[in-house]
Amino acid sequence: MSRHNAKDAAQTLRRMAEMMEAGLETKTEPFPENAVAFAKILDELRALDADDLEGRLVIGGFVDHPYGPEEQRCQECIYFLVHRRWCDLPELSVPVEPHWWCRLWKI
């Protein structure tokens, strides 16, 4: 998806927002506490079909609001590209809103 244009990204972002607003249940827990747990989630994502957007949201644990006691958000994550509003983690590689969160959040 990283090679898609701005129109594709906007459409994908809209689809993602609609799925979450409709109550899509995602795997926010367990949060990966170490590199092994993080790698296991990445392996699950790699096993998905390249076009499985819903699967990426579910396995990634996406929510459309800040999450956890520290109210973490995509905009504080190391993978967030500010000017593109994009998650640059290769296994996700999707547009995101700054106030969203996923369990692959990393500082």
C-alpha positions as CSV (number, residue, x, y, z in Angstrom):
1,M,0.0,0.0,0.0
2,S,3.0,2.3,0.4
3,R,3.1,3.1,-3.3
4,H,-0.6,4.2,-3.4
5,N,-1.4,7.8,-4.2
6,A,-3.1,10.3,-1.8
7,K,-6.6,9.4,-3.1
8,D,-6.1,5.7,-2.4
9,A,-4.7,6.6,1.1
10,A,-7.7,8.8,1.8
11,Q,-10.1,6.0,0.7
12,T,-8.3,3.5,2.8
13,L,-8.3,5.8,5.8
14,R,-12.0,6.3,5.4
15,R,-12.6,2.5,5.2
16,M,-10.5,2.0,8.3
17,A,-12.4,4.7,10.2
18,E,-15.7,3.2,9.2
19,M,-14.8,-0.3,10.3
20,M,-13.7,0.9,13.7
21,E,-16.7,3.2,14.1
22,A,-18.9,0.2,13.3
23,G,-17.4,-1.7,16.2
24,L,-14.7,-3.8,14.7
25,E,-13.2,-5.9,17.6
26,T,-9.5,-5.8,17.5
27,K,-6.7,-7.4,19.5
28,T,-5.6,-4.6,21.8
29,E,-4.3,-7.1,24.3
30,P,-1.8,-8.5,25.0
31,F,0.5,-5.5,24.4
32,P,3.9,-6.9,23.3
33,E,6.1,-6.4,26.3
34,N,9.3,-7.7,24.6
35,A,10.9,-8.2,21.2
36,V,9.7,-11.9,21.0
37,A,6.1,-10.9,21.5
38,F,6.4,-8.0,19.1
39,A,7.9,-10.4,16.5
40,K,5.1,-12.8,16.9
41,I,2.6,-10.2,16.0
42,L,4.6,-9.2,13.0
43,D,4.7,-12.8,11.9
44,E,0.8,-12.9,12.1
45,L,0.7,-9.8,10.0
46,R,3.1,-11.2,7.4
47,A,0.9,-14.2,7.0
48,L,-2.1,-12.1,5.9
49,D,-3.0,-11.5,2.3
50,A,-1.6,-8.1,1.1
51,D,-5.1,-6.7,0.7
52,D,-6.5,-7.9,4.0
53,L,-7.1,-4.5,5.6
54,E,-9.5,-5.8,8.2
55,G,-7.0,-8.4,9.3
56,R,-4.3,-5.8,9.7
57,L,-6.7,-3.7,11.9
58,V,-7.7,-6.8,14.0
59,I,-4.2,-8.2,14.5
60,G,-2.6,-4.8,15.0
61,G,-5.2,-4.0,17.7
62,F,-6.2,-0.7,16.1
63,V,-8.6,1.7,17.9
64,D,-9.8,5.1,16.8
65,H,-8.8,6.9,20.0
66,P,-5.9,7.2,22.4
67,Y,-5.4,4.0,24.4
68,G,-4.1,2.9,27.8
69,P,-3.4,4.7,31.1
70,E,-0.9,6.9,29.3
71,E,-3.4,7.7,26.4
72,Q,-0.9,6.6,23.8
73,R,-1.5,7.7,20.2
74,C,-0.1,7.1,16.7
75,Q,1.4,10.5,16.6
76,E,3.8,9.6,19.4
77,C,4.9,6.3,17.8
78,I,8.2,6.0,16.1
79,Y,6.5,4.5,13.0
80,F,4.2,7.5,12.5
81,L,5.1,9.7,9.5
82,V,3.6,13.1,10.5
83,H,3.3,14.8,7.1
84,R,1.7,11.7,5.4
85,R,-0.4,10.6,8.5
86,W,1.0,7.1,7.7
87,C,2.2,4.1,9.8
88,D,5.6,3.2,8.3
89,L,5.9,-0.2,10.0
90,P,6.3,-2.4,6.9
91,E,3.9,-5.1,8.2
92,L,1.2,-2.5,8.5
93,S,2.0,0.3,6.0
94,V,-1.4,2.0,6.3
95,P,-2.7,5.6,6.6
96,V,-3.6,6.5,10.2
97,E,-5.0,9.4,12.1
98,P,-2.7,10.9,14.8
99,H,-5.2,10.2,17.6
100,W,-5.5,6.5,16.7
101,W,-3.5,3.7,18.4
102,C,-2.4,0.1,17.7
103,R,-0.7,-2.5,19.9
104,L,2.5,-2.2,17.9
105,W,2.9,1.3,19.2
106,K,6.6,2.0,20.0
107,I,8.4,5.0,21.4
